[in-house]
Amino acid sequence: MEFLKIDGSFGEGGGQIVRTALTLSCITRRPIILEKIRQNRKNPGLKPQHLTAIKILQKICNAKVE
């Protein structure tokens, strides 16, 4: 299946796009690539709560995370 590429700096560019994209990927079983996560923020990249959400959904969905 083809990956859906998501620009994490879109719109507000906050962590909600990360959580929403991961949840929808888990529900639809469609793989995603998240890029530029929180890019325009003062401290870009994943915060601990985003990593926790990724790890939880990885276990629930038996997903491969890189």
PDB file of N, CA, C and O in Angstrom, chain B, residues numbered from 101:
ATOM      1  N   MET B 101       0.850  -1.172   0.000  1.00  0.00           N
ATOM      2  CA  MET B 101       0.000   0.000   0.000  1.00  0.00           C
ATOM      3  C   MET B 101       0.900   1.241   0.000  1.00  0.00           C
ATOM      4  O   MET B 101       1.953   1.260   0.637  1.00  0.00           O
ATOM      5  N   GLU B 102       0.473   2.248  -0.709  1.00  0.00           N
ATOM      6  CA  GLU B 102       1.247   3.487  -0.821  1.00  0.00           C
ATOM      7  C   GLU B 102       1.117   4.336   0.445  1.00  0.00           C
ATOM      8  O   GLU B 102       0.043   4.431   1.039  1.00  0.00           O
ATOM      9  N   PHE B 103       2.223   4.944   0.839  1.00  0.00           N
ATOM     10  CA  PHE B 103       2.234   5.816   2.005  1.00  0.00           C
ATOM     11  C   PHE B 103       1.546   7.140   1.694  1.00  0.00           C
ATOM     12  O   PHE B 103       1.652   7.664   0.585  1.00  0.00           O
ATOM     13  N   LEU B 104       0.845   7.667   2.683  1.00  0.00           N
ATOM     14  CA  LEU B 104       0.276   9.005   2.603  1.00  0.00           C
ATOM     15  C   LEU B 104       1.258   9.934   3.297  1.00  0.00           C
ATOM     16  O   LEU B 104       1.521   9.775   4.489  1.00  0.00           O
ATOM     17  N   LYS B 105       1.804  10.903   2.567  1.00  0.00           N
ATOM     18  CA  LYS B 105       2.784  11.831   3.124  1.00  0.00           C
ATOM     19  C   LYS B 105       2.049  13.032   3.714  1.00  0.00           C
ATOM     20  O   LYS B 105       1.231  13.660   3.042  1.00  0.00           O
ATOM     21  N   ILE B 106       2.346  13.343   4.966  1.00  0.00           N
ATOM     22  CA  ILE B 106       1.681  14.436   5.671  1.00  0.00           C
ATOM     23  C   ILE B 106       2.717  15.453   6.121  1.00  0.00           C
ATOM     24  O   ILE B 106       3.724  15.109   6.740  1.00  0.00           O
ATOM     25  N   ASP B 107       2.450  16.710   5.799  1.00  0.00           N
ATOM     26  CA  ASP B 107       3.319  17.819   6.182  1.00  0.00           C
ATOM     27  C   ASP B 107       2.895  18.303   7.566  1.00  0.00           C
ATOM     28  O   ASP B 107       1.842  18.922   7.716  1.00  0.00           O
ATOM     29  N   GLY B 108       3.711  18.023   8.568  1.00  0.00           N
ATOM     30  CA  GLY B 108       3.390  18.370   9.948  1.00  0.00           C
ATOM     31  C   GLY B 108       3.453  19.851  10.261  1.00  0.00           C
ATOM     32  O   GLY B 108       3.107  20.266  11.367  1.00  0.00           O
ATOM     33  N   SER B 109       3.893  20.658   9.295  1.00  0.00           N
ATOM     34  CA  SER B 109       3.939  22.107   9.524  1.00  0.00           C
ATOM     35  C   SER B 109       2.688  22.793   8.985  1.00  0.00           C
ATOM     36  O   SER B 109       2.568  24.015   9.078  1.00  0.00           O
ATOM     37  N   PHE B 110       1.754  22.024   8.424  1.00  0.00           N
ATOM     38  CA  PHE B 110       0.538  22.574   7.828  1.00  0.00           C
ATOM     39  C   PHE B 110      -0.349  23.200   8.900  1.00  0.00           C
ATOM     40  O   PHE B 110      -0.430  22.707  10.025  1.00  0.00           O
ATOM     41  N   GLY B 111      -1.012  24.297   8.532  1.00  0.00           N
ATOM     42  CA  GLY B 111      -1.942  24.961   9.448  1.00  0.00           C
ATOM     43  C   GLY B 111      -1.231  25.473  10.684  1.00  0.00           C
ATOM     44  O   GLY B 111      -0.205  26.147  10.590  1.00  0.00           O
ATOM     45  N   GLU B 112      -1.775  25.153  11.826  1.00  0.00           N
ATOM     46  CA  GLU B 112      -1.186  25.568  13.096  1.00  0.00           C
ATOM     47  C   GLU B 112       0.184  24.916  13.292  1.00  0.00           C
ATOM     48  O   GLU B 112       1.064  25.479  13.943  1.00  0.00           O
ATOM     49  N   GLY B 113       0.349  23.724  12.720  1.00  0.00           N
ATOM     50  CA  GLY B 113       1.633  23.036  12.807  1.00  0.00           C
ATOM     51  C   GLY B 113       1.966  22.531  14.193  1.00  0.00           C
ATOM     52  O   GLY B 113       3.137  22.433  14.560  1.00  0.00           O
ATOM     53  N   GLY B 114       0.934  22.207  14.967  1.00  0.00           N
ATOM     54  CA  GLY B 114       1.148  21.720  16.325  1.00  0.00           C
ATOM     55  C   GLY B 114       1.057  20.208  16.411  1.00  0.00           C
ATOM     56  O   GLY B 114       1.025  19.513  15.395  1.00  0.00           O
ATOM     57  N   GLY B 115       1.017  19.717  17.618  1.00  0.00           N
ATOM     58  CA  GLY B 115       0.996  18.281  17.852  1.00  0.00           C
ATOM     59  C   GLY B 115      -0.313  17.605  17.495  1.00  0.00           C
ATOM     60  O   GLY B 115      -0.349  16.386  17.331  1.00  0.00           O
ATOM     61  N   GLN B 116      -1.395  18.373  17.370  1.00  0.00           N
ATOM     62  CA  GLN B 116      -2.685  17.752  17.057  1.00  0.00           C
ATOM     63  C   GLN B 116      -2.655  17.058  15.708  1.00  0.00           C
ATOM     64  O   GLN B 116      -3.287  16.014  15.546  1.00  0.00           O
ATOM     65  N   ILE B 117      -1.943  17.602  14.743  1.00  0.00           N
ATOM     66  CA  ILE B 117      -1.866  16.957  13.431  1.00  0.00           C
ATOM     67  C   ILE B 117      -1.165  15.603  13.549  1.00  0.00           C
ATOM     68  O   ILE B 117      -1.492  14.668  12.819  1.00  0.00           O
ATOM     69  N   VAL B 118      -0.213  15.499  14.459  1.00  0.00           N
ATOM     70  CA  VAL B 118       0.478  14.224  14.695  1.00  0.00           C
ATOM     71  C   VAL B 118      -0.508  13.207  15.261  1.00  0.00           C
ATOM     72  O   VAL B 118      -0.610  12.092  14.749  1.00  0.00           O
ATOM     73  N   ARG B 119      -1.227  13.579  16.303  1.00  0.00           N
ATOM     74  CA  ARG B 119      -2.168  12.656  16.943  1.00  0.00           C
ATOM     75  C   ARG B 119      -3.295  12.258  16.003  1.00  0.00           C
ATOM     76  O   ARG B 119      -3.678  11.088  15.959  1.00  0.00           O
ATOM     77  N   THR B 120      -3.829  13.207  15.255  1.00  0.00           N
ATOM     78  CA  THR B 120      -4.919  12.913  14.327  1.00  0.00           C
ATOM     79  C   THR B 120      -4.452  12.005  13.197  1.00  0.00           C
ATOM     80  O   THR B 120      -5.127  11.031  12.864  1.00  0.00           O
ATOM     81  N   ALA B 121      -3.302  12.319  12.606  1.00  0.00           N
ATOM     82  CA  ALA B 121      -2.772  11.502  11.506  1.00  0.00           C
ATOM     83  C   ALA B 121      -2.508  10.073  11.966  1.00  0.00           C
ATOM     84  O   ALA B 121      -2.829   9.121  11.253  1.00  0.00           O
ATOM     85  N   LEU B 122      -1.930   9.919  13.140  1.00  0.00           N
ATOM     86  CA  LEU B 122      -1.647   8.583  13.662  1.00  0.00           C
ATOM     87  C   LEU B 122      -2.926   7.790  13.911  1.00  0.00           C
ATOM     88  O   LEU B 122      -3.011   6.609  13.574  1.00  0.00           O
ATOM     89  N   THR B 123      -3.911   8.447  14.501  1.00  0.00           N
ATOM     90  CA  THR B 123      -5.177   7.777  14.787  1.00  0.00           C
ATOM     91  C   THR B 123      -5.869   7.338  13.507  1.00  0.00           C
ATOM     92  O   THR B 123      -6.337   6.203  13.413  1.00  0.00           O
ATOM     93  N   LEU B 124      -5.939   8.225  12.520  1.00  0.00           N
ATOM     94  CA  LEU B 124      -6.582   7.868  11.251  1.00  0.00           C
ATOM     95  C   LEU B 124      -5.818   6.765  10.529  1.00  0.00           C
ATOM     96  O   LEU B 124      -6.428   5.899   9.902  1.00  0.00           O
ATOM     97  N   SER B 125      -4.504   6.788  10.611  1.00  0.00           N
ATOM     98  CA  SER B 125      -3.700   5.734  10.007  1.00  0.00           C
ATOM     99  C   SER B 125      -4.005   4.389  10.664  1.00  0.00           C
ATOM    100  O   SER B 125      -4.121   3.368   9.987  1.00  0.00           O
ATOM    101  N   CYS B 126      -4.129   4.402  11.966  1.00  0.00           N
ATOM    102  CA  CYS B 126      -4.432   3.183  12.711  1.00  0.00           C
ATOM    103  C   CYS B 126      -5.815   2.639  12.342  1.00  0.00           C
ATOM    104  O   CYS B 126      -5.979   1.435  12.147  1.00  0.00           O
ATOM    105  N   ILE B 127      -6.792   3.516  12.249  1.00  0.00           N
ATOM    106  CA  ILE B 127      -8.165   3.110  11.933  1.00  0.00           C
ATOM    107  C   ILE B 127      -8.286   2.603  10.500  1.00  0.00           C
ATOM    108  O   ILE B 127      -8.922   1.578  10.253  1.00  0.00           O
ATOM    109  N   THR B 128      -7.676   3.319   9.558  1.00  0.00           N
ATOM    110  CA  THR B 128      -7.810   2.968   8.136  1.00  0.00           C
ATOM    111  C   THR B 128      -6.777   1.957   7.673  1.00  0.00           C
ATOM    112  O   THR B 128      -6.890   1.407   6.578  1.00  0.00           O
ATOM    113  N   ARG B 129      -5.764   1.708   8.508  1.00  0.00           N
ATOM    114  CA  ARG B 129      -4.663   0.796   8.175  1.00  0.00           C
ATOM    115  C   ARG B 129      -3.855   1.296   6.985  1.00  0.00           C
ATOM    116  O   ARG B 129      -3.248   0.506   6.262  1.00  0.00           O
ATOM    117  N   ARG B 130      -3.850   2.599   6.787  1.00  0.00           N
ATOM    118  CA  ARG B 130      -3.075   3.211   5.699  1.00  0.00           C
ATOM    119  C   ARG B 130      -1.784   3.766   6.278  1.00  0.00           C
ATOM    120  O   ARG B 130      -1.816   4.554   7.223  1.00  0.00           O
ATOM    121  N   PRO B 131      -0.646   3.360   5.719  1.00  0.00           N
ATOM    122  CA  PRO B 131       0.629   3.853   6.243  1.00  0.00           C
ATOM    123  C   PRO B 131       0.839   5.334   5.936  1.00  0.00           C
ATOM    124  O   PRO B 131       0.398   5.836   4.902  1.00  0.00           O
ATOM    125  N   ILE B 132       1.513   6.020   6.845  1.00  0.00           N
ATOM    126  CA  ILE B 132       1.769   7.449   6.666  1.00  0.00           C
ATOM    127  C   ILE B 132       3.246   7.765   6.881  1.00  0.00           C
ATOM    128  O   ILE B 132       3.979   7.024   7.536  1.00  0.00           O
ATOM    129  N   ILE B 133       3.646   8.878   6.314  1.00  0.00           N
ATOM    130  CA  ILE B 133       4.952   9.470   6.578  1.00  0.00           C
ATOM    131  C   ILE B 133       4.673  10.879   7.075  1.00  0.00           C
ATOM    132  O   ILE B 133       4.073  11.686   6.365  1.00  0.00           O
ATOM    133  N   LEU B 134       5.106  11.174   8.286  1.00  0.00           N
ATOM    134  CA  LEU B 134       4.943  12.515   8.855  1.00  0.00           C
ATOM    135  C   LEU B 134       6.266  13.255   8.730  1.00  0.00           C
ATOM    136  O   LEU B 134       7.302  12.779   9.193  1.00  0.00           O
ATOM    137  N   GLU B 135       6.220  14.412   8.104  1.00  0.00           N
ATOM    138  CA  GLU B 135       7.422  15.221   7.920  1.00  0.00           C
ATOM    139  C   GLU B 135       7.212  16.602   8.527  1.00  0.00           C
ATOM    140  O   GLU B 135       6.077  17.048   8.699  1.00  0.00           O
ATOM    141  N   LYS B 136       8.293  17.263   8.844  1.00  0.00           N
ATOM    142  CA  LYS B 136       8.276  18.650   9.328  1.00  0.00           C
ATOM    143  C   LYS B 136       7.372  18.820  10.553  1.00  0.00           C
ATOM    144  O   LYS B 136       6.600  19.775  10.636  1.00  0.00           O
ATOM    145  N   ILE B 137       7.477  17.900  11.484  1.00  0.00           N
ATOM    146  CA  ILE B 137       6.620  17.925  12.663  1.00  0.00           C
ATOM    147  C   ILE B 137       6.930  19.153  13.515  1.00  0.00           C
ATOM    148  O   ILE B 137       8.052  19.330  13.989  1.00  0.00           O
ATOM    149  N   ARG B 138       5.927  19.985  13.697  1.00  0.00           N
ATOM    150  CA  ARG B 138       6.038  21.209  14.502  1.00  0.00           C
ATOM    151  C   ARG B 138       7.189  22.082  14.020  1.00  0.00           C
ATOM    152  O   ARG B 138       7.852  22.730  14.831  1.00  0.00           O
ATOM    153  N   GLN B 139       7.433  22.110  12.733  1.00  0.00           N
ATOM    154  CA  GLN B 139       8.584  22.798  12.151  1.00  0.00           C
ATOM    155  C   GLN B 139       8.633  24.290  12.470  1.00  0.00           C
ATOM    156  O   GLN B 139       9.711  24.830  12.719  1.00  0.00           O
ATOM    157  N   ASN B 140       7.504  24.950  12.467  1.00  0.00           N
ATOM    158  CA  ASN B 140       7.485  26.402  12.670  1.00  0.00           C
ATOM    159  C   ASN B 140       7.360  26.806  14.138  1.00  0.00           C
ATOM    160  O   ASN B 140       7.162  27.981  14.447  1.00  0.00           O
ATOM    161  N   ARG B 141       7.474  25.850  15.024  1.00  0.00           N
ATOM    162  CA  ARG B 141       7.371  26.129  16.452  1.00  0.00           C
ATOM    163  C   ARG B 141       8.721  26.560  17.012  1.00  0.00           C
ATOM    164  O   ARG B 141       9.766  26.324  16.405  1.00  0.00           O
ATOM    165  N   LYS B 142       8.680  27.196  18.177  1.00  0.00           N
ATOM    166  CA  LYS B 142       9.914  27.638  18.828  1.00  0.00           C
ATOM    167  C   LYS B 142      10.852  26.451  19.084  1.00  0.00           C
ATOM    168  O   LYS B 142      12.060  26.548  18.870  1.00  0.00           O
ATOM    169  N   ASN B 143      10.287  25.347  19.538  1.00  0.00           N
ATOM    170  CA  ASN B 143      11.042  24.106  19.754  1.00  0.00           C
ATOM    171  C   ASN B 143      10.442  23.026  18.861  1.00  0.00           C
ATOM    172  O   ASN B 143       9.565  22.283  19.300  1.00  0.00           O
ATOM    173  N   PRO B 144      10.906  22.926  17.598  1.00  0.00           N
ATOM    174  CA  PRO B 144      10.314  21.984  16.651  1.00  0.00           C
ATOM    175  C   PRO B 144      10.579  20.522  17.023  1.00  0.00           C
ATOM    176  O   PRO B 144      11.418  20.212  17.868  1.00  0.00           O
ATOM    177  N   GLY B 145       9.844  19.656  16.370  1.00  0.00           N
ATOM    178  CA  GLY B 145      10.028  18.217  16.565  1.00  0.00           C
ATOM    179  C   GLY B 145       9.060  17.644  17.579  1.00  0.00           C
ATOM    180  O   GLY B 145       8.204  18.342  18.123  1.00  0.00           O
ATOM    181  N   LEU B 146       9.220  16.359  17.818  1.00  0.00           N
ATOM    182  CA  LEU B 146       8.338  15.657  18.743  1.00  0.00           C
ATOM    183  C   LEU B 146       8.613  16.058  20.187  1.00  0.00           C
ATOM    184  O   LEU B 146       9.761  16.225  20.601  1.00  0.00           O
ATOM    185  N   LYS B 147       7.547  16.205  20.925  1.00  0.00           N
ATOM    186  CA  LYS B 147       7.648  16.422  22.368  1.00  0.00           C
ATOM    187  C   LYS B 147       7.349  15.064  23.018  1.00  0.00           C
ATOM    188  O   LYS B 147       6.847  14.162  22.347  1.00  0.00           O
ATOM    189  N   PRO B 148       7.645  14.909  24.294  1.00  0.00           N
ATOM    190  CA  PRO B 148       7.430  13.611  24.951  1.00  0.00           C
ATOM    191  C   PRO B 148       6.007  13.063  24.802  1.00  0.00           C
ATOM    192  O   PRO B 148       5.829  11.859  24.619  1.00  0.00           O
ATOM    193  N   GLN B 149       4.999  13.928  24.878  1.00  0.00           N
ATOM    194  CA  GLN B 149       3.620  13.445  24.764  1.00  0.00           C
ATOM    195  C   GLN B 149       3.305  12.914  23.365  1.00  0.00           C
ATOM    196  O   GLN B 149       2.482  12.010  23.221  1.00  0.00           O
ATOM    197  N   HIS B 150       3.950  13.465  22.335  1.00  0.00           N
ATOM    198  CA  HIS B 150       3.738  12.966  20.977  1.00  0.00           C
ATOM    199  C   HIS B 150       4.375  11.587  20.823  1.00  0.00           C
ATOM    200  O   HIS B 150       3.792  10.691  20.213  1.00  0.00           O
ATOM    201  N   LEU B 151       5.561  11.428  21.373  1.00  0.00           N
ATOM    202  CA  LEU B 151       6.245  10.139  21.319  1.00  0.00           C
ATOM    203  C   LEU B 151       5.450   9.077  22.077  1.00  0.00           C
ATOM    204  O   LEU B 151       5.383   7.926  21.647  1.00  0.00           O
ATOM    205  N   THR B 152       4.856   9.458  23.189  1.00  0.00           N
ATOM    206  CA  THR B 152       4.020   8.522  23.945  1.00  0.00           C
ATOM    207  C   THR B 152       2.826   8.077  23.113  1.00  0.00           C
ATOM    208  O   THR B 152       2.506   6.889  23.083  1.00  0.00           O
ATOM    209  N   ALA B 153       2.162   9.009  22.439  1.00  0.00           N
ATOM    210  CA  ALA B 153       1.027   8.662  21.573  1.00  0.00           C
ATOM    211  C   ALA B 153       1.466   7.712  20.464  1.00  0.00           C
ATOM    212  O   ALA B 153       0.756   6.759  20.144  1.00  0.00           O
ATOM    213  N   ILE B 154       2.628   7.968  19.880  1.00  0.00           N
ATOM    214  CA  ILE B 154       3.148   7.099  18.817  1.00  0.00           C
ATOM    215  C   ILE B 154       3.376   5.689  19.350  1.00  0.00           C
ATOM    216  O   ILE B 154       2.981   4.715  18.710  1.00  0.00           O
ATOM    217  N   LYS B 155       4.003   5.574  20.503  1.00  0.00           N
ATOM    218  CA  LYS B 155       4.301   4.261  21.070  1.00  0.00           C
ATOM    219  C   LYS B 155       3.031   3.490  21.425  1.00  0.00           C
ATOM    220  O   LYS B 155       2.958   2.280  21.209  1.00  0.00           O
ATOM    221  N   ILE B 156       2.035   4.181  21.967  1.00  0.00           N
ATOM    222  CA  ILE B 156       0.768   3.530  22.315  1.00  0.00           C
ATOM    223  C   ILE B 156       0.073   3.011  21.063  1.00  0.00           C
ATOM    224  O   ILE B 156      -0.351   1.857  21.016  1.00  0.00           O
ATOM    225  N   LEU B 157      -0.043   3.867  20.044  1.00  0.00           N
ATOM    226  CA  LEU B 157      -0.716   3.442  18.815  1.00  0.00           C
ATOM    227  C   LEU B 157       0.093   2.384  18.071  1.00  0.00           C
ATOM    228  O   LEU B 157      -0.481   1.543  17.380  1.00  0.00           O
ATOM    229  N   GLN B 158       1.401   2.415  18.203  1.00  0.00           N
ATOM    230  CA  GLN B 158       2.240   1.383  17.591  1.00  0.00           C
ATOM    231  C   GLN B 158       1.867   0.013  18.158  1.00  0.00           C
ATOM    232  O   GLN B 158       1.749  -0.960  17.414  1.00  0.00           O
ATOM    233  N   LYS B 159       1.684  -0.056  19.462  1.00  0.00           N
ATOM    234  CA  LYS B 159       1.315  -1.324  20.101  1.00  0.00           C
ATOM    235  C   LYS B 159      -0.108  -1.738  19.741  1.00  0.00           C
ATOM    236  O   LYS B 159      -0.359  -2.905  19.440  1.00  0.00           O
ATOM    237  N   ILE B 160      -1.030  -0.793  19.770  1.00  0.00           N
ATOM    238  CA  ILE B 160      -2.433  -1.097  19.472  1.00  0.00           C
ATOM    239  C   ILE B 160      -2.597  -1.606  18.048  1.00  0.00           C
ATOM    240  O   ILE B 160      -3.333  -2.561  17.802  1.00  0.00           O
ATOM    241  N   CYS B 161      -1.905  -0.958  17.111  1.00  0.00           N
ATOM    242  CA  CYS B 161      -2.088  -1.263  15.684  1.00  0.00           C
ATOM    243  C   CYS B 161      -1.027  -2.208  15.129  1.00  0.00           C
ATOM    244  O   CYS B 161      -1.058  -2.549  13.946  1.00  0.00           O
ATOM    245  N   ASN B 162      -0.091  -2.633  15.972  1.00  0.00           N
ATOM    246  CA  ASN B 162       1.009  -3.476  15.512  1.00  0.00           C
ATOM    247  C   ASN B 162       1.726  -2.809  14.340  1.00  0.00           C
ATOM    248  O   ASN B 162       1.980  -3.437  13.312  1.00  0.00           O
ATOM    249  N   ALA B 163       2.044  -1.539  14.510  1.00  0.00           N
ATOM    250  CA  ALA B 163       2.618  -0.723  13.436  1.00  0.00           C
ATOM    251  C   ALA B 163       4.141  -0.743  13.465  1.00  0.00           C
ATOM    252  O   ALA B 163       4.763  -1.006  14.494  1.00  0.00           O
ATOM    253  N   LYS B 164       4.714  -0.461  12.317  1.00  0.00           N
ATOM    254  CA  LYS B 164       6.161  -0.291  12.200  1.00  0.00           C
ATOM    255  C   LYS B 164       6.438   1.208  12.281  1.00  0.00           C
ATOM    256  O   LYS B 164       5.858   1.992  11.530  1.00  0.00           O
ATOM    257  N   VAL B 165       7.314   1.596  13.181  1.00  0.00           N
ATOM    258  CA  VAL B 165       7.637   3.012  13.375  1.00  0.00           C
ATOM    259  C   VAL B 165       9.133   3.195  13.209  1.00  0.00           C
ATOM    260  O   VAL B 165       9.935   2.452  13.775  1.00  0.00           O
ATOM    261  N   GLU B 166       9.492   4.192  12.427  1.00  0.00           N
ATOM    262  CA  GLU B 166      10.913   4.502  12.221  1.00  0.00           C
ATOM    263  C   GLU B 166      11.178   5.940  12.571  1.00  0.00           C
ATOM    264  O   GLU B 166      12.315   6.402  12.466  1.00  0.00           O
TER     265      GLU B 166
END
